[in-house]
Structure formats: structure tokens, C-alpha cells
Amino acid sequence: MRGSILAIVPVLAVLAAGCDKPPKVGKADPPAPVAAIGPAAATVEAEAGPAPPTPTEVAAPHAAAPEAPPAAPVPKAQPVRFSRADYSARERRLAALIANAETRDTSGETQYRAQRGEAERQRCSTKACIERSFAAEEAWMRRWEGS
């Protein structure tokens, strides 16, 4: 008798919560209809002790927990002006690559690429843009290495 009550109480809790279908639990006998539980079941339930908490009672404390404060907004990239002095190491490395490429390039495209890269860095307003410009120009100039 006690075992059948323990099987029925969770089903009743689900039904009371407004769910259409109780959760599937293995191959168990179908639960008895709510009307079949009479006053005798209520007295047995009172003797068995307090009923286990329903899913809504369990979920309620978690739902009432205070929400975490929203994350701080991501700071935007600070505007930067390009200056050769700030990137002296990259400038020296790039100057060496340009000099190497000029000795091997007969079309004059190296000078055009170097001037275009310089102009591109002058227009950049973020550090990331300047770094991308250096990387693109260095990648193009490196193709002349070892030729």
C-alpha cells in the first residue's frame, strides 16, 4: 500500500502542475485515476509523513534567486593615430623586406605596394587595423624572400 502511494504522489504532483502527460518512467502500471483515491489514501498519506516536494516547489527557489548583474559592456577600441615611432621595430623589419623585394622585383610593384600600405596605416583609426595592415604588407613582401 505504501509503495503504491509513493508511486501515485509524483503523478498527482505532475497533474496538479498542469502538465498534460505524466513523465514516462520505465514499464510501470498506469496510475490510478484521481477519483479512485479516497479518504483512506489521505489517512495513509498522513501516516507516511509529509509528501515529497512537487516539481513546482523545487523550481520555485531557483526561479526566485536574484539574477546575476549584467556583464559590463565591452569597451570599444580606443582611437589611435598611426606614428612610425610607435611601430619602429615593425617599420625596420618592413623596410628590410621592401629593400630585399626591390632588388628582385623589376616591375616596380614593390614601391607601389609599400606606398599603399603606408597610406592604409595612415587612414587606420584602431590598433587592430594598423596591425592588419602591417601583416598584409609583410606577407606580400615575404614572397620575394629567397627568390
The 8 nearest C-alpha neighbors of each residue, nearest first, counted from 0:
[[1, 3, 2, 4, 43, 5, 40, 6],
 [0, 2, 4, 3, 5, 47, 43, 44],
 [3, 1, 5, 4, 0, 6, 7, 8],
 [2, 4, 6, 0, 5, 1, 7, 8],
 [3, 5, 7, 1, 6, 2, 8, 0],
 [6, 4, 2, 3, 8, 7, 1, 9],
 [5, 7, 3, 4, 8, 2, 9, 10],
 [6, 8, 4, 10, 5, 9, 3, 11],
 [7, 9, 11, 10, 5, 6, 4, 12],
 [10, 8, 12, 11, 7, 13, 6, 53],
 [11, 9, 13, 7, 12, 8, 14, 21],
 [12, 10, 14, 8, 9, 13, 15, 7],
 [11, 13, 9, 15, 10, 14, 53, 16],
 [14, 12, 16, 10, 11, 15, 18, 21],
 [13, 15, 11, 16, 17, 12, 18, 10],
 [14, 16, 12, 17, 13, 11, 18, 10],
 [17, 15, 13, 14, 18, 12, 55, 54],
 [16, 18, 15, 14, 19, 13, 12, 20],
 [19, 17, 14, 20, 16, 13, 21, 15],
 [18, 20, 17, 21, 14, 13, 16, 22],
 [19, 21, 18, 22, 14, 13, 23, 17],
 [20, 22, 13, 10, 23, 19, 18, 14],
 [23, 21, 24, 20, 13, 10, 18, 9],
 [24, 22, 25, 21, 26, 20, 27, 29],
 [23, 25, 22, 26, 27, 21, 28, 29],
 [24, 26, 27, 23, 28, 22, 29, 21],
 [27, 25, 24, 28, 23, 29, 30, 22],
 [28, 26, 25, 29, 24, 30, 23, 6],
 [27, 29, 30, 26, 31, 25, 6, 24],
 [28, 30, 27, 31, 26, 32, 7, 10],
 [31, 29, 28, 7, 32, 10, 6, 27],
 [30, 32, 33, 35, 29, 7, 36, 34],
 [33, 31, 34, 35, 30, 36, 29, 11],
 [32, 34, 35, 36, 31, 11, 37, 30],
 [33, 35, 32, 36, 37, 31, 38, 40],
 [36, 34, 33, 32, 37, 31, 40, 38],
 [37, 35, 34, 33, 40, 38, 32, 39],
 [36, 38, 39, 40, 35, 41, 34, 33],
 [37, 39, 41, 40, 42, 36, 43, 35],
 [40, 38, 42, 41, 37, 43, 36, 44],
 [41, 39, 43, 38, 42, 37, 36, 44],
 [40, 42, 44, 38, 39, 43, 45, 37],
 [43, 41, 45, 39, 44, 40, 46, 38],
 [44, 42, 46, 40, 45, 41, 47, 39],
 [43, 45, 41, 47, 42, 46, 40, 48],
 [44, 46, 42, 43, 47, 48, 41, 49],
 [47, 45, 43, 44, 48, 42, 49, 41],
 [48, 46, 44, 45, 43, 49, 1, 50],
 [49, 47, 46, 45, 50, 44, 43, 51],
 [48, 50, 51, 47, 45, 44, 46, 52],
 [49, 51, 52, 48, 8, 44, 47, 53],
 [52, 50, 53, 49, 8, 9, 48, 5],
 [53, 51, 56, 57, 50, 54, 55, 12],
 [52, 54, 56, 55, 12, 57, 51, 9],
 [53, 55, 57, 56, 58, 52, 12, 13],
 [54, 56, 58, 53, 57, 59, 16, 52],
 [57, 55, 53, 59, 54, 58, 52, 60],
 [56, 58, 54, 55, 59, 53, 52, 60],
 [59, 57, 55, 61, 56, 60, 54, 62],
 [58, 60, 62, 56, 61, 57, 55, 63],
 [61, 59, 63, 62, 58, 64, 57, 56],
 [62, 60, 64, 63, 59, 58, 57, 65],
 [61, 63, 59, 60, 64, 58, 65, 66],
 [62, 64, 60, 61, 59, 65, 66, 58],
 [65, 63, 61, 62, 60, 66, 59, 67],
 [66, 64, 63, 67, 62, 61, 68, 60],
 [65, 67, 68, 64, 69, 63, 62, 61],
 [66, 68, 69, 65, 70, 64, 71, 63],
 [67, 69, 66, 70, 71, 65, 72, 64],
 [70, 68, 67, 71, 66, 72, 73, 65],
 [71, 69, 72, 68, 67, 73, 66, 74],
 [70, 72, 73, 69, 74, 68, 67, 75],
 [73, 71, 74, 70, 69, 75, 68, 76],
 [72, 74, 75, 71, 70, 76, 69, 77],
 [75, 73, 72, 76, 77, 71, 70, 78],
 [74, 76, 77, 73, 72, 78, 125, 126],
 [77, 75, 78, 125, 74, 126, 127, 79],
 [76, 78, 75, 79, 125, 126, 124, 74],
 [79, 77, 124, 125, 76, 80, 126, 123],
 [78, 80, 124, 125, 77, 126, 81, 123],
 [81, 79, 124, 82, 78, 123, 121, 125],
 [82, 80, 121, 120, 79, 83, 123, 129],
 [81, 83, 84, 85, 80, 86, 121, 87],
 [82, 84, 86, 85, 87, 81, 90, 89],
 [83, 85, 87, 82, 86, 90, 81, 88],
 [86, 84, 83, 82, 87, 81, 88, 89],
 [87, 85, 83, 89, 84, 88, 90, 82],
 [86, 88, 90, 84, 89, 85, 83, 91],
 [89, 87, 91, 90, 86, 92, 85, 93],
 [88, 90, 92, 86, 91, 87, 93, 133],
 [89, 91, 87, 93, 88, 92, 94, 86],
 [92, 90, 94, 88, 93, 89, 87, 95],
 [93, 91, 89, 95, 94, 90, 88, 96],
 [92, 94, 96, 90, 95, 91, 89, 97],
 [95, 93, 91, 97, 96, 92, 90, 98],
 [96, 94, 98, 92, 93, 97, 99, 91],
 [95, 97, 93, 99, 94, 98, 140, 100],
 [98, 96, 94, 100, 99, 95, 101, 93],
 [99, 97, 95, 101, 96, 100, 94, 102],
 [98, 100, 96, 97, 102, 101, 95, 103],
 [99, 101, 97, 103, 143, 102, 98, 104],
 [102, 100, 104, 98, 103, 99, 97, 109],
 [101, 103, 100, 99, 104, 98, 105, 97],
 [102, 104, 100, 101, 105, 99, 143, 146],
 [105, 103, 101, 106, 100, 102, 107, 109],
 [106, 104, 107, 103, 101, 102, 108, 109],
 [105, 107, 108, 104, 109, 101, 103, 110],
 [108, 106, 109, 105, 110, 104, 111, 101],
 [107, 109, 111, 106, 110, 112, 104, 105],
 [110, 108, 112, 107, 111, 101, 113, 100],
 [111, 109, 113, 112, 108, 107, 114, 101],
 [110, 112, 108, 114, 109, 113, 115, 107],
 [113, 111, 115, 109, 110, 114, 116, 108],
 [114, 112, 110, 116, 115, 111, 109, 117],
 [115, 113, 117, 111, 116, 112, 110, 118],
 [114, 116, 112, 118, 117, 113, 119, 111],
 [117, 115, 119, 113, 114, 118, 112, 120],
 [118, 116, 114, 120, 119, 115, 113, 121],
 [119, 117, 121, 115, 120, 116, 114, 122],
 [118, 120, 116, 122, 117, 121, 115, 123],
 [119, 121, 123, 117, 129, 122, 118, 116],
 [120, 122, 118, 119, 123, 81, 117, 80],
 [121, 123, 119, 120, 118, 124, 81, 80],
 [124, 122, 120, 121, 128, 125, 129, 119],
 [123, 125, 79, 78, 80, 122, 126, 128],
 [126, 124, 79, 78, 128, 127, 123, 76],
 [125, 127, 129, 128, 130, 79, 124, 123],
 [128, 126, 130, 125, 129, 131, 76, 132],
 [127, 129, 131, 125, 126, 130, 123, 132],
 [128, 130, 126, 132, 120, 127, 131, 123],
 [129, 131, 127, 133, 132, 128, 134, 126],
 [132, 130, 134, 128, 129, 133, 135, 127],
 [131, 133, 129, 135, 130, 134, 136, 128],
 [134, 132, 130, 136, 131, 135, 137, 129],
 [133, 135, 131, 137, 132, 136, 138, 130],
 [136, 134, 138, 132, 137, 133, 131, 139],
 [135, 137, 139, 133, 138, 134, 140, 132],
 [136, 138, 140, 134, 139, 135, 141, 133],
 [139, 137, 135, 141, 136, 140, 134, 142],
 [138, 140, 136, 137, 141, 142, 135, 143],
 [139, 141, 137, 142, 138, 96, 143, 136],
 [142, 140, 143, 138, 144, 139, 137, 96],
 [141, 143, 140, 144, 139, 138, 146, 145],
 [144, 142, 141, 100, 146, 140, 145, 103],
 [145, 143, 141, 142, 146, 99, 100, 140],
 [144, 146, 143, 142, 141, 99, 103, 100],
 [145, 144, 143, 103, 142, 100, 104, 99]]
